[in-house]
């Protein structure tokens, strides 16, 4: 079967997107960590893992307002959420003024510390 080169490129782009989805689901949302043996339970686990990935992507894409194209990295999302939690812990434990910190102009640079994609 002979395909035009443009169609082959489209197929490979789609294939790599699918591979990225499964890689992120395995590494970050526990896709391969289920110990169930019954099909309905496995089905639930796989769906929950993929939904967690898509919800993270949706949350980041809905906040994206830059002129640059949206790039999703689950590792960066995980780091961003960890930084938010750590900052919240510092605010609580050190009895800091949350309004002063959360309205600071450099908050985004602090929260995105260690992320791959911004």
N, C-alpha and C positions, 0 to 999 in steps of 0.2 A: 504494500500500500504506500503510495507516494503522497506526502503532505507538503504544502508550501512551508518555507522556512518560518514565516511569521506564526503559523499555527503551532509549529513545534516549539517555538519560544514561549508562546502562551501556555502550552501544556506544561513545560518545565517550570515556568513561574508559578503556576497553580500547584504543581507538585511540591515545590520548595515551601510554599506557604503552608501547605498541609503538614509537611515535615516539621516546620517551626512550631505549629500548633501542638503536635504530639510531643515534641521535645520539651516545650514549656510545661505542658500538662504533666509529663513524667517528672521533671525536675522540681516544679514548684507547687503543683496542686495534688500530688499523690496519685496520679493515674495508675501507676504500677504497684501501689502499696496495699491493694485490697486482698484480704485473705478469704473472702467468701467463695463458695463453690456453686451456689445456686444462681441460675441465669438472671432471675429478677433482681437479686441483690447486686450481682455484678453490673447489670444494666444501670441500676440506680447509682452505683459508685462511679461508673464511667461518665454518666450524665452530670453528676454533681461536680466531678473534677473539671470537665470541660466548661460547665456553666461558670464555675469560679474563675476560670481563665477569661472567659468572654465578659464577665462582669467587671473584672479588673481592666480589661481593654476598653470597655465602654466608659468606665469612670474616667480614665485618662483621656480618652478621645473627646468626651464631653467638656473637659476642662481646657482642651487645646485651643488656643486662640492665636497662635503665631502664624505668620505668613509662610513659614517653612512647612513642608509636608509632615504629616503625623507619623512618627516612628514609635512603635510599641516595643518595650522590653520588659518582660516580666521580672527580670532581675532588678531593673531600675524601679519598677513599681513596688517590689518587696522592700527595697532600700528606702524608698520614699515613705512608705507606711511605717517602717521601723523608726526612721528619723522623726516622724510625727509623734509616735508613741514615746520615744525617748525625750523629746522636747516637752511633751505633756507631763512626763514623770519628773523632769527637772523643775518644771513650774510648780507642781504639787509638792514635791519633797523639799524644795528650797524656799517655798512660800513666796514666789515671785509674782509680780503683777502680770496677769495674762494679757490684759489689754495693751500694756506697754510692749510686750514681746510679740504678740500676734499681729500687731499693727505696724511693726517695724519694717522699713523699706527693704531690708536685707533678709527678710524671713524666707523668701523663696530660695535664695542661694544657700541658706543654712539647711533647709529641708531637702534640697536636691544634692547635698554633699554626698559624694560617692556613687551617684547614679551614672549610668552609661549614656542614656539618651535623655535629653531634656526637652 
